[in-house]
């Protein structure tokens, strides 16, 4: 209770001394009643609040500050205040006698409607609710200068925000008529307004369709290629729209299964030795089906694994050989016994490359008889045996 009493005393002192300070007046023009005026102004020294009215189709009020006229009483000197359209004979607002106290109570003095603002603030924290506090405990909560924000007029509509197709028109307004001050409320609603707009039909750029399925692998075994396709039909480009960017075909490697490995020949080995030490012989070389070996049902190597060719290391020695005997020559005598001869040559073959000569004689003789010749017979016999080496002197 003591605290509440102290608060009441302080509030009374503040209210009592407020008249000596610069007063605050409502400041509006052309309003129908006081409830429509929410802005205030602090008057200069020597000024007071005033209210004037004018009449057109209906009564309109103005509120603001005016120079002090030092009213004394209702019977005081009449002031030339016709331009102010005041309702009372004195439009001063002060706490002195003969002043327009009624005007003060309505307009200028920052008062609270209840002296229990301290209690209200301690129980329901009235000062945290600016909307209620500026009505009930305006002075206690230091809200005498509070100004709620009001919207300015809407700006002109901006241009459509797209060059083609559907877009939006935008206009703005600002919360500055007046702007909220000293804890006043922000303007309700939005500062941006939109409405749809349409420029003209846009170019339709091409779009890719979905990829088709992958085609079969190009190889039945081992590594191959397969591809898939797409088309620029989702949508097709028209009205000068761009074609689709990118490739319409995509390729990638594929491997369905391992292929059968066919055999392959190795390199030929070196030739073997000649089968003859001299003259013409044969030699061979080999290769193997190991490059690679056939597996996974692969084919064996085609062809031969052995190759033969004639070879000649040098000329062999050739021993001489006799030819056949020639025919016997005709008997050289007309009568009696004579000698027939025949020949042969060592040319079948001829000895060559240090070959041996033929063994034996290259001629042969035999007796021949051509008839009785008388005394000449013994002579021929001797001659034959002498010629053949068989004469021993006994004939």
Secondary structure, 3 states (H helix, E strand, C coil): CHHHHHHHHHHHHHHHHHHHCCCEEECEEEECCHHHCCCEEECCCCEEEEEEEEECCCEEEEEEEEECCCCCCCCCCCCCCHHHCECCCCCCCCCCCCCCHHHHHHHHCCCCCCCCHHHHHHHHCHHHCHHHHHHHCCCCCCCCCCECCCCCCCCCCCCCCCCCCEEEEEEECCCCCCCCECCCCCCCCCCEEEEEEECCCCCECCCCCCCCCCCCCCCCCCEEEEEEECCCCCCCCECCCCCCCCCCEEEEEEECCCCCECCCCCCCCCCCCCCCCCCEEEEEEECCCCCCCCECCCCCCCCCCEEEEEEECCCCCECCCCCCCCCCCCCCCCCCEEEEEEECCCECCECECCCCCCCCCCEEEEEEECCCCCCHHHHHHHHHHHHHCCCCCCC
